[in-house]
């Protein structure tokens, strides 16, 4: 189980980043997925972040720091192999490096583009792109490119919203093919955990039913507007 009370580490290296415009709080798609009761359990700050309307060239920007990244040997090999589909997993075991997340509207799919930038101790930062689309059998999926994506289920508690992979799929020649479980790299869980005024923890876990934890990443981010 995820531990919701994490030790706060003040980000050290990230420079303040200002959003392009103040987003409107009228996007109810995540609320519709969860239902009123589950949505109401979330802290008000989390509800606000996930109800920002990002049309008309608006974006939401969060700056912070990756506190730690753990990978087993198999997890590291999987992350390197995933470069063939755009590198959706962290590639190094770096910690205490600057990071940022930018969310913009994806007009063609009527979803959202999430761009994550992870600093490195050496070399250029790693940039990860994915698209959250409000479609598919679970109502939400994350597409990483090259025809690869995963259907997501969404869960809440008093501290956090959790996105959990239900299954993986391939889009080939206009067809959607669901991958069997034995071909799955494991269950991905991404959690957005409230961490006080203007801050939240981001936790990514990839867990395989046979090989256990493959990847674990934890970071602290803050609303860019909180720095103004």
C-alpha positions as protocol buffer text, in pm:
chain_id: "A"
residue {
  index: 1
  type: UNK
  ca { x: 0 y: 0 z: 0 }
}
residue {
  index: 2
  type: UNK
  ca { x: 111 y: 355 z: -68 }
}
residue {
  index: 3
  type: UNK
  ca { x: 207 y: 563 z: 232 }
}
residue {
  index: 4
  type: UNK
  ca { x: 15 y: 888 z: 209 }
}
residue {
  index: 5
  type: UNK
  ca { x: 221 y: 1082 z: 463 }
}
residue {
  index: 6
  type: UNK
  ca { x: 556 y: 1132 z: 297 }
}
residue {
  index: 7
  type: UNK
  ca { x: 849 y: 1322 z: 441 }
}
residue {
  index: 8
  type: UNK
  ca { x: 850 y: 1666 z: 286 }
}
residue {
  index: 9
  type: UNK
  ca { x: 1168 y: 1756 z: 100 }
}
residue {
  index: 10
  type: UNK
  ca { x: 1178 y: 2113 z: -22 }
}
residue {
  index: 11
  type: UNK
  ca { x: 1267 y: 2116 z: -395 }
}
residue {
  index: 12
  type: UNK
  ca { x: 1616 y: 2255 z: -441 }
}
residue {
  index: 13
  type: UNK
  ca { x: 1691 y: 2301 z: -805 }
}
residue {
  index: 14
  type: UNK
  ca { x: 1371 y: 2397 z: -985 }
}
residue {
  index: 15
  type: UNK
  ca { x: 1327 y: 2754 z: -1100 }
}
residue {
  index: 16
  type: UNK
  ca { x: 979 y: 2910 z: -1068 }
}
residue {
  index: 17
  type: UNK
  ca { x: 766 y: 2861 z: -1377 }
}
residue {
  index: 18
  type: UNK
  ca { x: 462 y: 3077 z: -1448 }
}
residue {
  index: 19
  type: UNK
  ca { x: 153 y: 2934 z: -1620 }
}
residue {
  index: 20
  type: UNK
  ca { x: 51 y: 3082 z: -1951 }
}
residue {
  index: 21
  type: UNK
  ca { x: -290 y: 3176 z: -1815 }
}
residue {
  index: 22
  type: UNK
  ca { x: -505 y: 3104 z: -1511 }
}
residue {
  index: 23
  type: UNK
  ca { x: -711 y: 2796 z: -1603 }
}
residue {
  index: 24
  type: UNK
  ca { x: -1086 y: 2794 z: -1550 }
}
residue {
  index: 25
  type: UNK
  ca { x: -1224 y: 2541 z: -1300 }
}
residue {
  index: 26
  type: UNK
  ca { x: -1503 y: 2392 z: -1508 }
}
residue {
  index: 27
  type: UNK
  ca { x: -1373 y: 2062 z: -1648 }
}
residue {
  index: 28
  type: UNK
  ca { x: -1590 y: 1795 z: -1487 }
}
residue {
  index: 29
  type: UNK
  ca { x: -1462 y: 1490 z: -1679 }
}
residue {
  index: 30
  type: UNK
  ca { x: -1271 y: 1338 z: -1388 }
}
residue {
  index: 31
  type: UNK
  ca { x: -1565 y: 1405 z: -1158 }
}
residue {
  index: 32
  type: UNK
  ca { x: -1795 y: 1226 z: -1401 }
}
residue {
  index: 33
  type: UNK
  ca { x: -1562 y: 924 z: -1408 }
}
residue {
  index: 34
  type: UNK
  ca { x: -1547 y: 897 z: -1030 }
}
residue {
  index: 35
  type: UNK
  ca { x: -1900 y: 989 z: -932 }
}
residue {
  index: 36
  type: UNK
  ca { x: -2001 y: 1253 z: -680 }
}
residue {
  index: 37
  type: UNK
  ca { x: -1924 y: 1049 z: -368 }
}
residue {
  index: 38
  type: UNK
  ca { x: -1568 y: 946 z: -463 }
}
residue {
  index: 39
  type: UNK
  ca { x: -1496 y: 1293 z: -601 }
}
residue {
  index: 40
  type: UNK
  ca { x: -1617 y: 1451 z: -278 }
}
residue {
  index: 41
  type: UNK
  ca { x: -1367 y: 1248 z: -71 }
}
residue {
  index: 42
  type: UNK
  ca { x: -1076 y: 1427 z: -237 }
}
residue {
  index: 43
  type: UNK
  ca { x: -912 y: 1733 z: -81 }
}
residue {
  index: 44
  type: UNK
  ca { x: -1032 y: 2058 z: -237 }
}
residue {
  index: 45
  type: UNK
  ca { x: -685 y: 2131 z: -379 }
}
residue {
  index: 46
  type: UNK
  ca { x: -680 y: 1798 z: -567 }
}
residue {
  index: 47
  type: UNK
  ca { x: -1029 y: 1856 z: -703 }
}
residue {
  index: 48
  type: UNK
  ca { x: -918 y: 2199 z: -825 }
}
residue {
  index: 49
  type: UNK
  ca { x: -615 y: 2057 z: -1012 }
}
residue {
  index: 50
  type: UNK
  ca { x: -824 y: 1794 z: -1186 }
}
residue {
  index: 51
  type: UNK
  ca { x: -1106 y: 2027 z: -1286 }
}
residue {
  index: 52
  type: UNK
  ca { x: -900 y: 2288 z: -1472 }
}
residue {
  index: 53
  type: UNK
  ca { x: -1023 y: 2359 z: -1820 }
}
residue {
  index: 54
  type: UNK
  ca { x: -717 y: 2387 z: -2044 }
}
residue {
  index: 55
  type: UNK
  ca { x: -862 y: 2498 z: -2377 }
}
residue {
  index: 56
  type: UNK
  ca { x: -768 y: 2817 z: -2564 }
}
residue {
  index: 57
  type: UNK
  ca { x: -393 y: 2762 z: -2534 }
}
residue {
  index: 58
  type: UNK
  ca { x: -402 y: 2742 z: -2154 }
}
residue {
  index: 59
  type: UNK
  ca { x: -171 y: 2507 z: -1965 }
}
residue {
  index: 60
  type: UNK
  ca { x: -117 y: 2391 z: -1609 }
}
residue {
  index: 61
  type: UNK
  ca { x: 247 y: 2379 z: -1496 }
}
residue {
  index: 62
  type: UNK
  ca { x: 390 y: 2212 z: -1186 }
}
residue {
  index: 63
  type: UNK
  ca { x: 755 y: 2236 z: -1080 }
}
residue {
  index: 64
  type: UNK
  ca { x: 937 y: 2031 z: -821 }
}
residue {
  index: 65
  type: UNK
  ca { x: 1188 y: 1755 z: -760 }
}
residue {
  index: 66
  type: UNK
  ca { x: 1213 y: 1380 z: -804 }
}
residue {
  index: 67
  type: UNK
  ca { x: 1306 y: 1256 z: -457 }
}
residue {
  index: 68
  type: UNK
  ca { x: 1393 y: 898 z: -546 }
}
residue {
  index: 69
  type: UNK
  ca { x: 1376 y: 644 z: -826 }
}
residue {
  index: 70
  type: UNK
  ca { x: 1414 y: 272 z: -760 }
}
residue {
  index: 71
  type: UNK
  ca { x: 1434 y: 3 z: -1026 }
}
residue {
  index: 72
  type: UNK
  ca { x: 1504 y: -367 z: -1007 }
}
residue {
  index: 73
  type: UNK
  ca { x: 1735 y: -513 z: -1269 }
}
residue {
  index: 74
  type: UNK
  ca { x: 1433 y: -634 z: -1464 }
}
residue {
  index: 75
  type: UNK
  ca { x: 1268 y: -293 z: -1424 }
}
residue {
  index: 76
  type: UNK
  ca { x: 1578 y: -119 z: -1559 }
}
residue {
  index: 77
  type: UNK
  ca { x: 1586 y: -353 z: -1861 }
}
residue {
  index: 78
  type: UNK
  ca { x: 1216 y: -293 z: -1923 }
}
residue {
  index: 79
  type: UNK
  ca { x: 1265 y: 86 z: -1907 }
}
residue {
  index: 80
  type: UNK
  ca { x: 1546 y: 69 z: -2165 }
}
residue {
  index: 81
  type: UNK
  ca { x: 1340 y: -156 z: -2396 }
}
residue {
  index: 82
  type: UNK
  ca { x: 1046 y: 86 z: -2366 }
}
residue {
  index: 83
  type: UNK
  ca { x: 1257 y: 349 z: -2545 }
}
residue {
  index: 84
  type: UNK
  ca { x: 1131 y: 182 z: -2863 }
}
residue {
  index: 85
  type: UNK
  ca { x: 784 y: 322 z: -2787 }
}
residue {
  index: 86
  type: UNK
  ca { x: 897 y: 663 z: -2665 }
}
residue {
  index: 87
  type: UNK
  ca { x: 1051 y: 589 z: -2325 }
}
residue {
  index: 88
  type: UNK
  ca { x: 747 y: 620 z: -2094 }
}
residue {
  index: 89
  type: UNK
  ca { x: 937 y: 496 z: -1784 }
}
residue {
  index: 90
  type: UNK
  ca { x: 1221 y: 667 z: -1596 }
}
residue {
  index: 91
  type: UNK
  ca { x: 1555 y: 559 z: -1740 }
}
residue {
  index: 92
  type: UNK
  ca { x: 1786 y: 622 z: -1445 }
}
residue {
  index: 93
  type: UNK
  ca { x: 1784 y: 572 z: -1071 }
}
residue {
  index: 94
  type: UNK
  ca { x: 1839 y: 943 z: -1012 }
}
residue {
  index: 95
  type: UNK
  ca { x: 1706 y: 1119 z: -705 }
}
residue {
  index: 96
  type: UNK
  ca { x: 1712 y: 1482 z: -589 }
}
residue {
  index: 97
  type: UNK
  ca { x: 1688 y: 1613 z: -944 }
}
residue {
  index: 98
  type: UNK
  ca { x: 1460 y: 1893 z: -1072 }
}
residue {
  index: 99
  type: UNK
  ca { x: 1142 y: 1801 z: -1258 }
}
residue {
  index: 100
  type: UNK
  ca { x: 836 y: 1966 z: -1409 }
}
residue {
  index: 101
  type: UNK
  ca { x: 496 y: 1860 z: -1541 }
}
residue {
  index: 102
  type: UNK
  ca { x: 294 y: 2049 z: -1802 }
}
residue {
  index: 103
  type: UNK
  ca { x: -68 y: 1962 z: -1886 }
}
residue {
  index: 104
  type: UNK
  ca { x: -229 y: 2092 z: -2206 }
}
residue {
  index: 105
  type: UNK
  ca { x: -545 y: 2010 z: -2397 }
}
residue {
  index: 106
  type: UNK
  ca { x: -525 y: 1748 z: -2672 }
}
residue {
  index: 107
  type: UNK
  ca { x: -783 y: 1884 z: -2916 }
}
residue {
  index: 108
  type: UNK
  ca { x: -791 y: 1589 z: -3164 }
}
residue {
  index: 109
  type: UNK
  ca { x: -870 y: 1331 z: -2893 }
}
residue {
  index: 110
  type: UNK
  ca { x: -1054 y: 1573 z: -2662 }
}
residue {
  index: 111
  type: UNK
  ca { x: -813 y: 1461 z: -2390 }
}
residue {
  index: 112
  type: UNK
  ca { x: -502 y: 1599 z: -2222 }
}
residue {
  index: 113
  type: UNK
  ca { x: -132 y: 1592 z: -2310 }
}
residue {
  index: 114
  type: UNK
  ca { x: 95 y: 1535 z: -2009 }
}
residue {
  index: 115
  type: UNK
  ca { x: 462 y: 1628 z: -2056 }
}
residue {
  index: 116
  type: UNK
  ca { x: 704 y: 1532 z: -1779 }
}
residue {
  index: 117
  type: UNK
  ca { x: 1062 y: 1660 z: -1774 }
}
residue {
  index: 118
  type: UNK
  ca { x: 1306 y: 1484 z: -1542 }
}
residue {
  index: 119
  type: UNK
  ca { x: 1647 y: 1635 z: -1478 }
}
residue {
  index: 120
  type: UNK
  ca { x: 1958 y: 1416 z: -1475 }
}
residue {
  index: 121
  type: UNK
  ca { x: 2287 y: 1433 z: -1291 }
}
residue {
  index: 122
  type: UNK
  ca { x: 2457 y: 1421 z: -1632 }
}
residue {
  index: 123
  type: UNK
  ca { x: 2331 y: 1502 z: -1980 }
}
residue {
  index: 124
  type: UNK
  ca { x: 2001 y: 1636 z: -2108 }
}
residue {
  index: 125
  type: UNK
  ca { x: 1677 y: 1588 z: -1914 }
}
residue {
  index: 126
  type: UNK
  ca { x: 1446 y: 1301 z: -1999 }
}
residue {
  index: 127
  type: UNK
  ca { x: 1116 y: 1413 z: -2156 }
}
residue {
  index: 128
  type: UNK
  ca { x: 811 y: 1185 z: -2138 }
}
residue {
  index: 129
  type: UNK
  ca { x: 492 y: 1254 z: -2334 }
}
residue {
  index: 130
  type: UNK
  ca { x: 158 y: 1080 z: -2290 }
}
residue {
  index: 131
  type: UNK
  ca { x: -204 y: 1154 z: -2366 }
}
residue {
  index: 132
  type: UNK
  ca { x: -493 y: 1093 z: -2126 }
}
residue {
  index: 133
  type: UNK
  ca { x: -804 y: 1017 z: -2331 }
}
residue {
  index: 134
  type: UNK
  ca { x: -1156 y: 998 z: -2193 }
}
residue {
  index: 135
  type: UNK
  ca { x: -1257 y: 689 z: -2389 }
}
residue {
  index: 136
  type: UNK
  ca { x: -1224 y: 312 z: -2398 }
}
residue {
  index: 137
  type: UNK
  ca { x: -1393 y: 42 z: -2186 }
}
residue {
  index: 138
  type: UNK
  ca { x: -1297 y: 203 z: -1853 }
}
residue {
  index: 139
  type: UNK
  ca { x: -1368 y: 559 z: -1964 }
}
residue {
  index: 140
  type: UNK
  ca { x: -1003 y: 667 z: -1939 }
}
residue {
  index: 141
  type: UNK
  ca { x: -684 y: 552 z: -2109 }
}
residue {
  index: 142
  type: UNK
  ca { x: -325 y: 670 z: -2135 }
}
residue {
  index: 143
  type: UNK
  ca { x: -165 y: 659 z: -2479 }
}
residue {
  index: 144
  type: UNK
  ca { x: 216 y: 673 z: -2498 }
}
residue {
  index: 145
  type: UNK
  ca { x: 255 y: 657 z: -2876 }
}
residue {
  index: 146
  type: UNK
  ca { x: 354 y: 398 z: -3136 }
}
residue {
  index: 147
  type: UNK
  ca { x: 13 y: 236 z: -3099 }
}
residue {
  index: 148
  type: UNK
  ca { x: 65 y: 149 z: -2731 }
}
residue {
  index: 149
  type: UNK
  ca { x: -160 y: 247 z: -2444 }
}
residue {
  index: 150
  type: UNK
  ca { x: -327 y: 128 z: -2126 }
}
residue {
  index: 151
  type: UNK
  ca { x: -682 y: 150 z: -1997 }
}
residue {
  index: 152
  type: UNK
  ca { x: -702 y: 310 z: -1652 }
}
residue {
  index: 153
  type: UNK
  ca { x: -932 y: 285 z: -1355 }
}
residue {
  index: 154
  type: UNK
  ca { x: -954 y: 578 z: -1114 }
}
residue {
  index: 155
  type: UNK
  ca { x: -978 y: 557 z: -735 }
}
residue {
  index: 156
  type: UNK
  ca { x: -979 y: 806 z: -449 }
}
residue {
  index: 157
  type: UNK
  ca { x: -932 y: 829 z: -75 }
}
residue {
  index: 158
  type: UNK
  ca { x: -915 y: 1115 z: 173 }
}
residue {
  index: 159
  type: UNK
  ca { x: -565 y: 1213 z: 55 }
}
residue {
  index: 160
  type: UNK
  ca { x: -521 y: 1116 z: -309 }
}
residue {
  index: 161
  type: UNK
  ca { x: -644 y: 1024 z: -653 }
}
residue {
  index: 162
  type: UNK
  ca { x: -498 y: 701 z: -794 }
}
residue {
  index: 163
  type: UNK
  ca { x: -477 y: 591 z: -1159 }
}
residue {
  index: 164
  type: UNK
  ca { x: -432 y: 215 z: -1200 }
}
residue {
  index: 165
  type: UNK
  ca { x: -375 y: 19 z: -1520 }
}
residue {
  index: 166
  type: UNK
  ca { x: -658 y: -223 z: -1603 }
}
residue {
  index: 167
  type: UNK
  ca { x: -506 y: -366 z: -1923 }
}
residue {
  index: 168
  type: UNK
  ca { x: -272 y: -274 z: -2208 }
}
residue {
  index: 169
  type: UNK
  ca { x: -363 y: -245 z: -2575 }
}
residue {
  index: 170
  type: UNK
  ca { x: -219 y: -200 z: -2922 }
}
residue {
  index: 171
  type: UNK
  ca { x: -379 y: 5 z: -3199 }
}
residue {
  index: 172
  type: UNK
  ca { x: -287 y: -147 z: -3535 }
}
residue {
  index: 173
  type: UNK
  ca { x: -444 y: -74 z: -3874 }
}
residue {
  index: 174
  type: UNK
  ca { x: -749 y: 81 z: -3715 }
}
residue {
  index: 175
  type: UNK
  ca { x: -801 y: -210 z: -3475 }
}
residue {
  index: 176
  type: UNK
  ca { x: -762 y: -216 z: -3098 }
}
residue {
  index: 177
  type: UNK
  ca { x: -597 y: -533 z: -2967 }
}
residue {
  index: 178
  type: UNK
  ca { x: -601 y: -606 z: -2594 }
}
residue {
  index: 179
  type: UNK
  ca { x: -278 y: -762 z: -2470 }
}
residue {
  index: 180
  type: UNK
  ca { x: -313 y: -1082 z: -2266 }
}
residue {
  index: 181
  type: UNK
  ca { x: -205 y: -1061 z: -1903 }
}
residue {
  index: 182
  type: UNK
  ca { x: 96 y: -1286 z: -1957 }
}
residue {
  index: 183
  type: UNK
  ca { x: 239 y: -1022 z: -2194 }
}
residue {
  index: 184
  type: UNK
  ca { x: 173 y: -739 z: -1949 }
}
residue {
  index: 185
  type: UNK
  ca { x: 471 y: -569 z: -1780 }
}
residue {
  index: 186
  type: UNK
  ca { x: 265 y: -550 z: -1461 }
}
residue {
  index: 187
  type: UNK
  ca { x: 28 y: -309 z: -1291 }
}
residue {
  index: 188
  type: UNK
  ca { x: 105 y: 62 z: -1307 }
}
residue {
  index: 189
  type: UNK
  ca { x: -28 y: 284 z: -1030 }
}
residue {
  index: 190
  type: UNK
  ca { x: 18 y: 661 z: -1042 }
}
residue {
  index: 191
  type: UNK
  ca { x: -92 y: 855 z: -736 }
}
residue {
  index: 192
  type: UNK
  ca { x: -142 y: 1228 z: -686 }
}
residue {
  index: 193
  type: UNK
  ca { x: -130 y: 1277 z: -308 }
}
residue {
  index: 194
  type: UNK
  ca { x: -223 y: 1603 z: -137 }
}
residue {
  index: 195
  type: UNK
  ca { x: 67 y: 1747 z: 56 }
}
residue {
  index: 196
  type: UNK
  ca { x: -49 y: 2071 z: 202 }
}
residue {
  index: 197
  type: UNK
  ca { x: -107 y: 2417 z: 53 }
}
residue {
  index: 198
  type: UNK
  ca { x: 4 y: 2427 z: -310 }
}
residue {
  index: 199
  type: UNK
  ca { x: 198 y: 2099 z: -298 }
}
residue {
  index: 200
  type: UNK
  ca { x: 142 y: 1735 z: -386 }
}
residue {
  index: 201
  type: UNK
  ca { x: 338 y: 1414 z: -402 }
}
residue {
  index: 202
  type: UNK
  ca { x: 361 y: 1214 z: -726 }
}
residue {
  index: 203
  type: UNK
  ca { x: 421 y: 840 z: -686 }
}
residue {
  index: 204
  type: UNK
  ca { x: 463 y: 597 z: -977 }
}
residue {
  index: 205
  type: UNK
  ca { x: 477 y: 222 z: -915 }
}
residue {
  index: 206
  type: UNK
  ca { x: 511 y: -68 z: -1156 }
}
residue {
  index: 207
  type: UNK
  ca { x: 449 y: -400 z: -987 }
}
residue {
  index: 208
  type: UNK
  ca { x: 465 y: -745 z: -1151 }
}
residue {
  index: 209
  type: UNK
  ca { x: 267 y: -1035 z: -999 }
}
residue {
  index: 210
  type: UNK
  ca { x: 570 y: -1267 z: -1022 }
}
residue {
  index: 211
  type: UNK
  ca { x: 871 y: -1036 z: -999 }
}
residue {
  index: 212
  type: UNK
  ca { x: 741 y: -781 z: -751 }
}
residue {
  index: 213
  type: UNK
  ca { x: 833 y: -414 z: -767 }
}
residue {
  index: 214
  type: UNK
  ca { x: 997 y: -320 z: -1096 }
}
residue {
  index: 215
  type: UNK
  ca { x: 989 y: 61 z: -1078 }
}
residue {
  index: 216
  type: UNK
  ca { x: 914 y: 307 z: -799 }
}
residue {
  index: 217
  type: UNK
  ca { x: 942 y: 683 z: -841 }
}
residue {
  index: 218
  type: UNK
  ca { x: 849 y: 956 z: -595 }
}
residue {
  index: 219
  type: UNK
  ca { x: 850 y: 1331 z: -632 }
}
residue {
  index: 220
  type: UNK
  ca { x: 720 y: 1651 z: -471 }
}
residue {
  index: 221
  type: UNK
  ca { x: 560 y: 1915 z: -692 }
}
residue {
  index: 222
  type: UNK
  ca { x: 395 y: 2250 z: -634 }
}
residue {
  index: 223
  type: UNK
  ca { x: 154 y: 2473 z: -818 }
}
residue {
  index: 224
  type: UNK
  ca { x: 346 y: 2731 z: -1015 }
}
residue {
  index: 225
  type: UNK
  ca { x: 98 y: 2998 z: -906 }
}
residue {
  index: 226
  type: UNK
  ca { x: 192 y: 2931 z: -542 }
}
residue {
  index: 227
  type: UNK
  ca { x: 537 y: 3077 z: -610 }
}
residue {
  index: 228
  type: UNK
  ca { x: 419 y: 3408 z: -745 }
}
